């Protein structure tokens, strides 16, 4: 699998960044992917070590809920520190370092989809339909008490309170060749810089109480999730529910988005541009 050179240039403003979010605990940059990646987005994200929000681990306000993408993979490499993922319907935790993927439990035999693995060039791919979420590894996480954790911590500049950086890309590009909107977006349906910046800056505004979490805001978030061909999950470990674990949330998302449009809601591309204008451009 191809991987970025890690020297890709930033995208121009307002997308490129760096964007400092969640009270300074999360820094986000969007880069120009090479054609070989066939990626709709390439981004570098850093959890700032020692920050109170980073110490919250899975409860960090940026950490997304468990979800699936229907048509795109998310691949990543760890550039520094340690970042956690929860994947599959068994909710298996893995700690990802610059040199290894360290499972925090034993996956069930025959688990489908399987826990994403790491290639020889350090890339971990989360394929379509694989439940996943990303989170910072808190300083009190049990990983740091393991032999691997202690050895890794000793090599970090600030130990377990070092910054942790992930380079992540969404691929392949599935949408039409013609970009949409004034930001030349691949969204919808692909996850791209405009999509991520709109979602994360809106969640940041909600967390900081600059925006109230009312029905309109919730409908916007549901719309962004739905138009990116992504679904939330309910009761992921309840195997007897089968596909209802994603079908019920997906049906709810689609219903909310239809109601939003019937009630005169704006085109989703225009909505993304307005969120970025309000929550990013005006605050620069």
Backbone bond lengths (Angstrom), bond angles and torsions (degrees), N, CA, C in turn:
res aa  C-N    CA-C-N  psi(-1)  N-CA   C-N-CA  omega(-1)  CA-C   N-CA-C  phi
1 X - - - 1.461 - - 1.525 110.34 -
2 X 1.338 116.28 136.80 1.460 120.80 176.13 1.521 110.09 -66.11
3 X 1.314 115.30 151.89 1.456 120.62 174.53 1.523 109.11 -136.96
4 X 1.322 117.48 156.05 1.470 119.57 179.95 1.524 111.37 -63.05
5 X 1.325 115.25 158.75 1.461 120.17 175.53 1.518 111.42 -76.81
6 X 1.323 117.51 -16.42 1.466 126.10 -175.47 1.529 111.54 71.77
7 X 1.328 116.26 12.77 1.460 121.32 175.97 1.529 111.04 -122.09
8 X 1.329 116.22 15.96 1.461 120.32 -177.96 1.536 110.53 -63.44
9 X 1.339 117.69 142.19 1.467 120.59 178.96 1.521 111.56 -73.12
10 X 1.326 114.55 154.92 1.462 120.10 174.81 1.516 110.59 -68.94
11 X 1.327 114.84 149.67 1.456 119.81 170.13 1.532 109.23 -69.33
12 X 1.328 117.50 156.05 1.470 119.43 178.19 1.528 111.40 -67.33
13 X 1.327 115.05 163.78 1.466 121.90 176.43 1.535 108.92 -64.10
14 X 1.323 119.23 147.23 1.467 127.14 7.40 1.523 114.56 -90.28
15 X 1.347 118.10 0.26 1.464 119.20 -173.04 1.525 113.29 -79.80
16 X 1.334 117.47 -39.04 1.457 121.00 -166.96 1.519 115.40 -57.00
17 X 1.319 116.53 -48.85 1.455 119.65 -177.63 1.525 111.83 95.33
18 X 1.346 118.30 -159.49 1.470 124.79 7.96 1.527 112.47 -73.86
19 X 1.342 114.57 145.19 1.449 122.70 178.15 1.525 108.24 -105.89
20 X 1.313 116.36 119.09 1.466 121.82 -178.76 1.524 107.95 -98.31
21 X 1.320 115.98 114.22 1.457 121.54 -172.06 1.526 111.03 -124.43
22 X 1.326 114.68 167.97 1.466 122.87 174.36 1.528 111.48 52.91
23 X 1.350 113.34 58.44 1.459 121.86 175.07 1.525 112.24 58.89
24 X 1.340 116.43 30.30 1.458 120.15 177.51 1.508 115.02 85.38
25 X 1.336 117.34 7.84 1.470 120.42 -176.96 1.524 113.10 -90.37
26 X 1.341 117.55 -9.50 1.464 121.68 -172.64 1.514 108.50 -142.51
27 X 1.334 116.46 124.52 1.463 121.88 -178.42 1.522 108.34 -120.46
28 X 1.322 114.86 130.61 1.464 120.75 -171.66 1.524 110.19 -127.15
29 X 1.338 116.01 132.67 1.462 122.65 175.62 1.522 108.89 -130.01
30 X 1.324 116.06 143.72 1.461 121.36 175.82 1.518 109.50 -112.85
31 X 1.337 115.30 131.02 1.454 122.36 -173.12 1.524 110.94 -116.70
32 X 1.319 115.64 164.92 1.467 122.04 179.42 1.524 109.74 -87.94
33 X 1.341 118.72 109.19 1.470 119.41 -179.49 1.523 111.39 -73.44
34 X 1.314 116.19 147.77 1.456 120.37 175.97 1.521 109.19 -74.30
35 X 1.326 117.93 156.11 1.475 120.27 179.86 1.528 112.76 -58.25
36 X 1.337 117.13 -30.22 1.467 120.09 -177.65 1.528 112.23 -62.84
37 X 1.321 117.22 -27.07 1.471 119.94 -179.46 1.521 112.02 -74.86
38 X 1.337 117.63 -24.30 1.462 122.21 -175.18 1.526 109.98 50.76
39 X 1.322 114.94 44.63 1.462 121.17 -172.61 1.528 111.16 -106.24
40 X 1.329 115.90 142.32 1.461 121.32 175.09 1.517 111.27 -87.70
41 X 1.339 117.34 -14.67 1.464 121.38 178.13 1.524 108.74 -155.34
42 X 1.325 115.16 142.39 1.465 122.93 171.25 1.516 105.94 -134.94
43 X 1.315 116.96 119.56 1.461 118.82 -176.51 1.517 111.26 -138.34
44 X 1.312 113.53 149.51 1.467 122.09 175.45 1.522 107.48 -112.46
45 X 1.310 116.45 123.67 1.460 121.22 -177.95 1.521 109.64 -124.67
46 X 1.318 115.96 136.05 1.462 121.82 -178.09 1.520 110.70 -124.83
47 X 1.332 115.98 125.98 1.463 121.81 167.52 1.523 107.00 -89.27
48 X 1.315 116.80 123.12 1.456 121.46 -175.20 1.526 109.54 -78.38
49 X 1.328 115.51 120.11 1.462 120.39 -177.68 1.512 112.73 -65.31
50 X 1.330 115.83 143.25 1.452 121.52 177.79 1.510 114.96 83.38
51 X 1.333 118.41 -11.63 1.468 121.15 178.82 1.524 109.43 -71.17
52 X 1.312 116.31 146.06 1.464 120.16 -177.73 1.523 111.71 -60.72
53 X 1.325 117.41 -37.52 1.462 119.37 179.07 1.520 110.97 -66.98
54 X 1.334 117.37 -38.20 1.464 120.88 178.35 1.524 110.40 -65.22
55 X 1.314 116.70 -34.72 1.471 120.96 178.59 1.529 111.42 -64.38
56 X 1.324 117.32 -16.68 1.467 120.79 -179.48 1.524 112.30 -77.42
57 X 1.339 118.49 -10.73 1.459 120.94 176.81 1.510 112.36 60.42
58 X 1.322 116.27 -123.23 1.470 120.62 -177.79 1.522 113.06 -61.81
59 X 1.319 117.16 -18.64 1.461 120.58 -179.99 1.523 112.42 -90.15
60 X 1.339 117.59 6.13 1.459 120.03 175.09 1.529 108.18 -56.11
61 X 1.337 118.01 136.14 1.472 118.97 -175.48 1.522 114.37 -62.14
62 X 1.344 117.91 -20.24 1.467 119.38 177.49 1.515 112.35 -78.86
63 X 1.343 117.09 -28.35 1.464 120.70 -172.70 1.528 110.11 -58.74
64 X 1.322 117.54 119.53 1.469 120.06 -176.26 1.522 111.15 -74.71
65 X 1.330 117.66 159.13 1.465 119.59 171.34 1.526 110.09 -69.81
66 X 1.326 116.08 162.85 1.461 120.48 177.52 1.529 109.12 -59.59
67 X 1.343 116.07 132.63 1.465 120.24 -175.60 1.519 109.85 -154.07
68 X 1.330 115.33 170.73 1.463 121.82 175.79 1.517 109.27 -129.69
69 X 1.332 115.67 152.18 1.464 122.70 168.95 1.521 107.23 -108.55
70 X 1.313 116.65 134.45 1.462 119.91 -177.27 1.528 113.24 -77.15
71 X 1.328 117.72 -33.75 1.461 119.78 -168.02 1.523 115.77 -124.67
72 X 1.316 118.45 -9.79 1.457 120.23 -176.62 1.523 111.98 -126.27
73 X 1.320 114.63 150.48 1.463 122.05 171.17 1.521 109.25 -93.10
74 X 1.321 115.60 156.41 1.460 121.89 166.23 1.525 106.86 -118.07
75 X 1.331 116.43 118.40 1.456 121.65 177.66 1.515 108.84 -112.33
76 X 1.332 116.25 153.55 1.461 118.20 -176.31 1.522 111.67 -156.50
77 X 1.326 114.04 157.88 1.454 122.71 168.66 1.522 107.01 -128.29
78 X 1.325 116.21 151.29 1.457 121.82 177.30 1.521 108.12 -96.44
79 X 1.321 116.20 122.64 1.461 120.71 -178.95 1.522 112.23 -92.41
80 X 1.320 117.42 -28.32 1.463 120.53 177.96 1.519 109.35 -161.89
81 X 1.322 115.82 156.91 1.454 120.55 175.84 1.512 113.51 68.86
82 X 1.329 115.90 -149.17 1.466 122.51 -177.19 1.521 109.09 -142.86
83 X 1.321 115.18 136.42 1.470 121.93 -179.38 1.516 108.40 -132.38
84 X 1.323 116.13 140.46 1.456 121.15 -177.71 1.509 112.40 -102.02
85 X 1.342 114.58 151.41 1.458 120.48 169.90 1.524 108.52 -130.51
86 X 1.313 115.05 151.59 1.459 122.86 166.91 1.521 105.79 -117.47
87 X 1.338 116.46 123.88 1.462 119.69 -175.06 1.527 110.99 -135.09
88 X 1.324 114.64 163.59 1.469 126.54 177.93 1.528 111.03 70.12
89 X 1.330 115.04 169.22 1.468 120.29 179.20 1.523 112.22 -73.17
90 X 1.335 117.19 -10.11 1.465 120.44 174.45 1.517 112.08 -89.90
91 X 1.327 117.32 -0.76 1.467 122.85 178.04 1.528 111.48 55.48
92 X 1.326 115.39 56.11 1.458 121.84 -179.23 1.525 109.25 -84.42
93 X 1.329 116.58 126.54 1.462 121.69 178.21 1.528 110.30 -88.12
94 X 1.341 115.41 141.29 1.461 122.52 174.93 1.520 108.16 -135.60
95 X 1.335 116.12 136.44 1.455 121.05 172.28 1.525 107.61 -98.82
96 X 1.328 115.55 125.61 1.462 121.49 -178.18 1.526 108.68 -106.76
97 X 1.329 116.66 123.51 1.449 122.04 175.58 1.528 108.90 -113.62
98 X 1.300 116.42 -176.80 1.459 119.58 179.30 1.524 112.25 -68.84
99 X 1.326 117.35 -15.38 1.464 119.52 -174.73 1.523 114.83 -123.79
100 X 1.334 118.60 -9.66 1.466 118.67 -174.58 1.519 111.40 -160.78
101 X 1.353 114.74 158.33 1.459 123.30 166.95 1.522 106.81 -105.44
102 X 1.320 117.01 121.10 1.459 121.09 -173.76 1.523 109.71 -115.12
103 X 1.331 115.97 105.23 1.458 121.03 179.37 1.526 109.93 -64.46
104 X 1.328 115.40 139.83 1.457 120.80 179.97 1.529 111.52 -101.99
105 X 1.313 115.60 20.77 1.455 122.51 177.85 1.505 108.06 -176.21
106 X 1.311 116.74 177.12 1.456 121.64 -179.70 1.524 108.65 -102.90
107 X 1.348 117.94 114.12 1.468 119.76 179.36 1.528 111.71 -61.58
108 X 1.311 115.96 146.26 1.448 121.84 178.21 1.533 110.46 -65.13
109 X 1.335 118.73 136.23 1.478 120.41 177.39 1.528 111.29 -57.19
110 X 1.320 116.15 136.42 1.448 120.93 179.45 1.509 114.44 76.55
111 X 1.340 117.47 12.33 1.462 121.29 -179.00 1.530 110.47 -57.08
112 X 1.329 116.15 128.17 1.458 120.93 -179.09 1.532 109.60 -134.06
113 X 1.349 118.46 124.90 1.463 125.54 -3.52 1.526 111.32 -69.90
114 X 1.341 117.64 158.74 1.461 120.24 -177.94 1.523 112.23 -75.85
115 X 1.325 115.62 165.68 1.462 120.74 174.28 1.530 108.32 -65.59
116 X 1.332 119.15 129.17 1.471 120.69 179.09 1.527 111.42 -56.96
117 X 1.321 115.93 138.48 1.460 121.21 -178.22 1.518 110.35 -111.29
118 X 1.321 115.06 168.68 1.463 122.79 -176.44 1.526 109.71 -101.90
119 X 1.333 116.96 135.07 1.457 121.11 178.07 1.528 109.84 -83.45
120 X 1.333 115.65 172.98 1.457 120.22 -177.88 1.525 111.93 -65.80
121 X 1.342 117.50 -23.45 1.465 118.93 178.14 1.526 112.58 -95.45
122 X 1.326 116.39 17.48 1.460 120.93 171.16 1.506 116.56 85.05
123 X 1.340 117.46 9.78 1.469 121.11 -178.28 1.529 110.03 -94.39
124 X 1.318 115.98 133.12 1.461 121.91 171.06 1.525 108.11 -111.63
125 X 1.322 116.81 125.68 1.461 121.42 -179.89 1.520 110.42 -109.09
126 X 1.334 115.64 127.98 1.460 122.09 172.11 1.525 106.41 -99.55
127 X 1.346 118.75 102.91 1.467 120.83 -173.90 1.534 111.72 -71.90
128 X 1.352 116.17 166.06 1.464 119.49 173.67 1.528 110.97 -54.09
129 X 1.317 115.19 149.44 1.459 124.41 177.15 1.537 113.40 72.52
130 X 1.322 118.13 5.73 1.462 120.37 177.73 1.528 109.73 -95.58
131 X 1.323 119.25 117.35 1.463 120.36 176.68 1.532 110.25 -59.25
132 X 1.345 116.07 138.42 1.462 118.85 -178.09 1.519 111.03 -161.77
133 X 1.316 114.31 158.07 1.454 123.14 169.01 1.532 107.76 -156.57
134 X 1.331 116.10 153.68 1.462 122.90 179.97 1.527 109.33 -113.68
135 X 1.347 116.39 148.79 1.467 120.17 179.65 1.532 110.40 -158.83
136 X 1.344 116.25 153.93 1.462 119.54 176.46 1.530 110.59 -75.08
137 X 1.314 116.14 148.02 1.461 120.50 179.15 1.527 108.28 -85.56
138 X 1.313 116.58 110.08 1.461 121.43 -177.97 1.531 110.94 -64.38
139 X 1.331 118.05 151.37 1.475 120.28 -179.78 1.518 114.00 -64.22
140 X 1.340 118.03 -17.64 1.468 119.83 177.30 1.527 112.32 -100.50
141 X 1.342 117.49 12.52 1.463 120.31 178.17 1.529 109.44 -66.50
142 X 1.327 118.60 140.18 1.475 121.20 -179.01 1.528 114.39 -55.93
143 X 1.334 117.47 -22.61 1.465 119.87 179.42 1.514 112.09 -53.12
144 X 1.340 116.38 -38.99 1.462 119.18 -174.85 1.521 112.77 -69.20
145 X 1.316 117.17 -14.71 1.470 120.73 178.82 1.523 112.73 -91.74
146 X 1.335 116.63 -7.32 1.461 119.90 178.53 1.526 109.85 -80.11
147 X 1.321 115.97 165.92 1.463 119.49 178.04 1.520 110.99 -61.14
148 X 1.350 115.99 -43.46 1.470 119.06 178.88 1.521 111.33 -63.39
149 X 1.329 116.30 -40.48 1.456 120.51 -179.62 1.514 112.56 -65.49
150 X 1.324 117.25 -41.50 1.462 120.93 179.94 1.522 111.60 -65.90
151 X 1.335 115.95 -40.64 1.464 119.43 178.25 1.517 111.04 -66.29
152 X 1.316 116.20 -40.91 1.461 119.97 -178.87 1.523 110.32 -68.56
153 X 1.320 117.26 -42.35 1.463 120.84 180.00 1.524 111.20 -59.39
154 X 1.335 116.36 -38.75 1.461 120.06 -178.54 1.520 112.55 -62.88
155 X 1.342 117.00 -23.21 1.462 120.88 -177.92 1.523 112.69 -93.15
156 X 1.335 117.51 -6.71 1.466 120.82 -177.54 1.526 110.51 -87.68
157 X 1.336 117.93 147.25 1.478 120.02 -175.80 1.523 114.04 -60.87
158 X 1.329 116.75 -37.80 1.472 120.69 178.04 1.522 111.18 -123.07
159 X 1.329 115.31 32.03 1.445 119.74 178.78 1.510 112.24 59.10
160 X 1.322 116.10 -141.43 1.466 120.48 -177.85 1.530 113.01 -70.91
161 X 1.333 117.02 -8.38 1.466 120.95 176.74 1.522 112.35 -99.91
162 X 1.336 116.93 19.55 1.462 120.99 176.16 1.530 110.45 -76.42
163 X 1.336 115.66 157.46 1.460 120.18 172.94 1.531 109.34 -63.64
164 X 1.338 115.71 147.65 1.469 121.54 177.48 1.520 108.49 -124.07
165 X 1.335 116.08 124.47 1.458 121.18 -174.31 1.524 110.97 -123.63
166 X 1.322 115.24 132.81 1.462 122.73 177.87 1.517 109.00 -119.94
167 X 1.316 116.31 139.20 1.468 123.00 172.91 1.518 106.34 -109.52
168 X 1.326 116.78 116.44 1.463 122.07 -170.53 1.520 110.14 -128.12
169 X 1.338 115.85 142.20 1.461 119.52 175.74 1.531 110.36 -137.32
170 X 1.333 114.60 145.46 1.463 122.23 176.98 1.515 109.48 -101.75
171 X 1.322 116.77 132.37 1.464 120.74 -175.24 1.524 109.31 -157.29
172 X 1.356 118.52 161.20 1.465 126.71 -7.18 1.519 110.58 -80.61
173 X 1.321 115.75 172.99 1.455 119.47 171.66 1.531 107.81 -73.30
174 X 1.322 115.96 130.11 1.460 119.87 -175.54 1.520 113.08 -118.22
175 X 1.330 117.19 -15.15 1.451 120.50 -173.97 1.521 112.79 -84.30
176 X 1.332 116.47 -176.39 1.472 120.87 178.49 1.523 110.46 -65.93
177 X 1.333 115.08 155.25 1.462 119.94 -178.88 1.525 112.23 -66.69
178 X 1.330 117.21 -30.93 1.464 120.91 -177.80 1.528 109.84 -75.77
179 X 1.331 118.99 120.58 1.466 120.94 179.34 1.524 110.96 -68.98
180 X 1.322 115.97 160.34 1.454 121.40 -177.38 1.521 110.63 -112.45
181 X 1.336 115.80 149.36 1.450 121.77 171.87 1.523 114.66 70.62
182 X 1.324 115.15 177.96 1.470 121.29 -178.24 1.525 112.19 -72.02
183 X 1.329 118.30 -16.83 1.463 121.18 179.23 1.523 111.97 -95.12
184 X 1.338 117.73 8.65 1.465 122.96 178.81 1.527 110.43 51.32
185 X 1.311 115.40 57.10 1.463 122.14 -171.52 1.531 112.45 -90.98
186 X 1.333 115.32 150.38 1.459 122.01 169.42 1.530 111.05 -90.44
187 X 1.327 116.38 -3.39 1.460 121.54 179.85 1.511 109.58 -98.07
188 X 1.363 118.05 136.08 1.454 126.66 -10.08 1.539 111.48 -81.79
189 X 1.354 116.65 162.73 1.457 127.74 6.24 1.532 114.11 -97.74
190 X 1.353 117.81 -10.08 1.456 118.92 -171.94 1.522 111.68 -76.82
191 X 1.330 115.78 146.19 1.457 120.94 170.83 1.531 107.04 -72.17
192 X 1.324 116.52 127.07 1.458 120.27 -175.45 1.528 109.12 -144.96
193 X 1.350 118.53 179.38 1.468 119.03 -176.88 1.521 114.13 -56.78
194 X 1.329 117.19 -42.32 1.463 119.19 -179.41 1.526 110.98 -62.63
195 X 1.329 117.06 -41.49 1.459 121.32 178.78 1.534 110.62 -61.30
196 X 1.329 116.51 -53.23 1.462 119.34 -177.12 1.526 111.75 -63.58
197 X 1.317 116.97 -41.68 1.460 119.32 -178.69 1.521 110.93 -65.19
198 X 1.330 117.12 -39.79 1.460 120.13 178.38 1.529 111.06 -64.41
199 X 1.331 116.53 -47.68 1.460 120.36 -178.85 1.526 111.04 -61.66
200 X 1.327 116.15 -51.76 1.457 119.48 -173.64 1.523 112.47 -70.53
201 X 1.333 117.40 -36.93 1.465 118.30 178.01 1.518 111.19 -69.43
202 X 1.346 117.44 -31.83 1.456 119.97 176.90 1.527 110.54 -71.28
203 X 1.333 118.05 -43.41 1.466 120.81 176.74 1.529 110.15 -62.62
204 X 1.331 117.07 -38.58 1.463 121.14 176.61 1.526 110.60 -60.98
205 X 1.334 116.50 -43.06 1.467 120.34 179.67 1.523 111.31 -65.36
206 X 1.321 117.00 -37.76 1.469 120.68 177.03 1.526 110.03 -65.88
207 X 1.333 116.87 -44.85 1.463 121.24 179.95 1.521 111.42 -60.58
208 X 1.344 116.09 -40.28 1.465 120.98 -178.85 1.525 112.36 -83.30
209 X 1.346 116.54 0.68 1.458 123.38 178.52 1.532 112.42 64.92
210 X 1.330 116.99 25.49 1.462 119.90 170.65 1.518 110.49 -80.14
211 X 1.340 116.15 -23.19 1.460 122.80 178.00 1.524 107.50 -129.31
212 X 1.321 116.03 134.42 1.465 120.28 178.77 1.523 110.09 -81.39
213 X 1.330 115.49 144.42 1.469 120.48 179.15 1.526 108.62 -86.02
214 X 1.341 115.47 72.24 1.455 121.14 177.55 1.514 111.69 -94.29
215 X 1.332 115.97 -172.32 1.461 120.18 -178.57 1.525 111.85 -62.90
216 X 1.341 116.79 -39.00 1.449 119.70 -179.15 1.518 112.31 -65.32
217 X 1.331 116.13 -41.86 1.469 120.10 179.01 1.521 110.81 -66.65
218 X 1.337 116.12 -42.09 1.463 119.94 178.12 1.520 110.88 -62.00
219 X 1.341 116.87 -40.70 1.465 120.55 179.04 1.521 111.04 -64.62
220 X 1.336 116.72 -36.33 1.467 120.27 177.21 1.525 110.62 -63.50
221 X 1.323 116.98 -45.95 1.464 120.62 -179.93 1.532 110.96 -64.52
222 X 1.325 116.79 -41.86 1.467 120.09 176.57 1.526 110.43 -61.69
223 X 1.339 116.42 -41.48 1.447 120.28 -179.67 1.516 112.54 -63.13
224 X 1.322 116.78 -42.84 1.465 121.09 178.12 1.529 110.87 -62.42
225 X 1.332 115.61 -43.40 1.461 119.85 179.08 1.529 110.83 -63.16
226 X 1.309 116.59 -45.46 1.466 121.01 -176.18 1.521 111.69 -66.97
227 X 1.324 117.21 -46.16 1.458 120.92 -176.40 1.530 112.45 -69.43
228 X 1.343 117.29 -14.13 1.469 120.22 175.65 1.525 111.87 -91.56
229 X 1.336 116.49 10.12 1.465 121.44 -178.77 1.528 111.11 56.30
230 X 1.333 115.16 48.02 1.461 122.27 179.44 1.525 108.55 -130.88
231 X 1.328 115.46 145.85 1.460 119.86 -178.36 1.521 110.45 -130.59
232 X 1.315 115.23 141.70 1.459 120.74 170.76 1.522 108.92 -75.72
233 X 1.336 116.26 171.49 1.458 121.28 -179.17 1.520 110.07 -126.50
234 X 1.324 115.83 151.00 1.463 121.16 170.89 1.524 108.21 -120.67
235 X 1.317 116.26 143.13 1.466 122.53 175.20 1.532 111.54 42.62
236 X 1.329 118.11 58.35 1.472 119.65 -172.72 1.523 114.72 -59.51
237 X 1.335 117.57 -31.27 1.469 119.61 -177.97 1.525 112.98 -83.95
238 X 1.329 117.54 -4.88 1.468 120.86 179.28 1.526 108.96 -80.15
239 X 1.333 116.37 80.86 1.458 121.64 -171.94 1.527 112.77 -57.85
240 X 1.335 117.34 -29.74 1.464 120.66 -176.69 1.533 112.42 -68.63
241 X 1.330 117.08 -13.92 1.464 119.84 176.15 1.523 112.05 -80.21
242 X 1.332 116.87 -16.72 1.464 120.59 178.39 1.520 112.41 53.89
243 X 1.346 117.20 -135.35 1.472 120.18 -177.21 1.524 114.40 -68.99
244 X 1.341 117.05 -10.65 1.473 118.26 177.19 1.526 111.14 -61.31
245 X 1.329 116.82 -20.47 1.466 120.56 -179.00 1.525 111.83 -62.57
246 X 1.331 117.14 -29.84 1.465 118.88 174.51 1.530 111.74 -109.47
247 X 1.344 118.19 -24.99 1.458 120.20 -176.81 1.520 112.36 -67.89
248 X 1.335 117.07 -38.43 1.471 119.27 -179.92 1.528 110.77 -65.00
249 X 1.350 119.55 -51.16 1.470 118.03 176.28 1.524 113.21 -61.48
250 X 1.335 117.24 -38.53 1.459 119.96 -179.63 1.527 110.77 -62.94
251 X 1.323 117.03 -43.13 1.469 120.54 177.77 1.519 110.74 -61.72
252 X 1.341 116.40 -40.89 1.465 120.28 178.64 1.528 110.77 -64.94
253 X 1.341 116.01 -43.58 1.467 119.90 178.53 1.527 111.09 -59.13
254 X 1.342 115.94 -47.33 1.467 120.33 -178.49 1.523 111.40 -63.80
255 X 1.325 116.77 -38.22 1.460 120.54 179.19 1.516 110.80 -65.14
256 X 1.326 116.77 -45.53 1.466 120.31 178.77 1.523 110.74 -61.45
257 X 1.332 116.66 -41.16 1.470 119.72 -179.19 1.524 110.72 -67.25
258 X 1.336 118.11 -38.10 1.468 120.19 177.03 1.529 110.85 -64.26
259 X 1.322 116.19 -42.71 1.465 120.08 179.24 1.525 110.43 -63.72
260 X 1.340 116.29 -41.28 1.466 120.23 178.85 1.525 110.82 -58.49
261 X 1.322 116.55 -42.30 1.460 120.39 -178.92 1.523 111.37 -71.41
262 X 1.345 117.02 -41.17 1.458 120.76 178.74 1.524 111.06 -61.01
263 X 1.337 115.72 -35.04 1.465 121.17 -179.20 1.529 112.73 -83.02
264 X 1.321 116.57 12.70 1.463 119.82 175.18 1.508 114.46 90.87
265 X 1.322 117.02 16.82 1.449 120.07 178.83 1.524 112.21 -61.75
266 X 1.305 116.55 149.91 1.456 121.69 -176.15 1.525 111.36 -72.96
267 X 1.323 115.13 157.28 1.458 121.67 173.14 1.530 108.76 -53.75
268 X 1.329 117.01 141.05 1.459 120.85 -172.25 1.526 111.66 -63.22
269 X 1.337 118.48 -34.31 1.467 120.94 177.74 1.526 109.84 -65.46
270 X 1.331 116.94 -42.98 1.463 120.84 177.36 1.521 110.73 -63.69
271 X 1.313 116.61 -37.05 1.457 121.13 179.31 1.525 110.60 -63.95
272 X 1.334 116.63 -43.51 1.464 120.86 177.38 1.523 110.63 -59.30
273 X 1.332 116.30 -46.24 1.462 120.59 -178.32 1.525 111.14 -63.08
274 X 1.323 117.39 -37.64 1.462 120.36 -179.33 1.528 110.95 -70.32
275 X 1.325 117.30 -39.03 1.469 119.84 177.53 1.520 109.78 -61.72
276 X 1.334 116.78 -45.67 1.468 120.60 -179.67 1.534 110.45 -64.18
277 X 1.317 117.11 -41.37 1.466 120.48 179.33 1.527 111.11 -62.16
278 X 1.333 115.45 -41.19 1.465 120.29 -176.02 1.524 112.72 -79.11
279 X 1.328 116.78 -44.47 1.467 120.59 -171.48 1.530 114.18 -96.11
280 X 1.335 117.02 -13.64 1.462 119.95 -178.84 1.531 110.80 -116.87
281 X 1.324 116.49 -62.34 1.467 120.25 -173.45 1.531 111.17 -61.28
282 X 1.327 117.70 -47.07 1.461 120.69 -177.57 1.520 112.65 -66.08
283 X 1.332 117.09 -21.86 1.462 120.36 -176.44 1.527 112.87 -97.23
284 X 1.323 116.94 -0.05 1.465 119.88 -179.83 1.527 110.99 -76.83
